[in-house]
Amino acid sequence: MGQFGKVGFIGIGAQKSATSWLHHVLSGHPEIVGSDPKELNYFTANYDRGDAWYENQFADASDEFIRGECSPTYFFSGDAVERAHRYNPEFRIIVVLRDPVKRAFSNHLHELRKGHIPEGTSFEDGLKTNHAYIKQSQYRANLTRWLARFNRENLLVLLSEDIAETPEVVFRLLCQHLGVSSDHIPEGLSERRHESLANRSEGLQRNLRAVGDMARSVGLDAAVNRIKRTQPIRGMLALNKRDLRQSVAPMLPKTKRELCQLFSEDVSYVAELMGRKELPWATSGTKERTENAC
């Protein structure tokens, strides 16, 4: 066991479904210790480092605190399920999902923004070479794998669309799932990252982030947030952004129809798992509604 004790919860994804929001609001809770950085990827890429390494990625705190991290790579990894269960069979698990077709396209924007694929690559061409576009939106297969090893009550399923619409309600569900107080309302609860925005200069963004991280490390979180809201900084950040949607073509209507059909069982499965008749997804609901949306 590491110096600071067992990790108590993990956010497992899905990628491009508000896991950054999840990490932000939970790390800001006074009864929770989040990891730094957000994505430790211990049960996937870093498992060879051992449990002691994993546990030492969290600040020292008493056993009254719950420790946790969010790594979207866990969602679709069979290895991650088995390794996580061996480490802590009582893990509190959080998964955030979104419309699977929109998630797949957001996956494409992410690859473009990170420079993993050439600028101007169409969604259809990206789909041919990156199987994660599909794999991470196959919610039924991925959730079934996790529920084969963990009890249903250990898994909290959230929707990205609910976070955008009622973040306070979702935050209370999170607190209830983790057994912490919901009295504390974290800063930035209603803030969401614009997924289609990329940086014109990654160097400038890295430098600004490094200064902010340094200030936060010495307890100046509130000051950093105030400075970020000032006009000079907001203007600088805005000038450094470009909207990928101006240069990236939307998916073809034929592709959208095919994906709607491909993910229809996944949508039904999630609705049943959550006990909801419909989900706030274009691909959810009656056959007629789905066909019109797609």
Secondary structure, DSSP 8 states (H G I E B T S, - for coil): --TT----EEE---TTSSHHHHHHHHHTSTTEEE-SSS---TTTTTGGGHHHHHHTTS----TTSEEEEE-GGGTT-HHHHHHHHHH-TT-EEEEEE--HHHHHHHHHHHHHHTTSS-TT--HHHHHHH-THHHHTT-HHHHHHHHHTTS-GGGEEEEEHHHHHH-HHHHHHHHHHHHT--S----TTTT----TTEEES-HHHHHHHHHHHHHHHHTT-HHHHHHHHTSHHHHHHHHHTEEEGGGTS----HHHHHHHHHHTHHHHHHHHHHHT-S--SSTT-S-HHHHHHH-
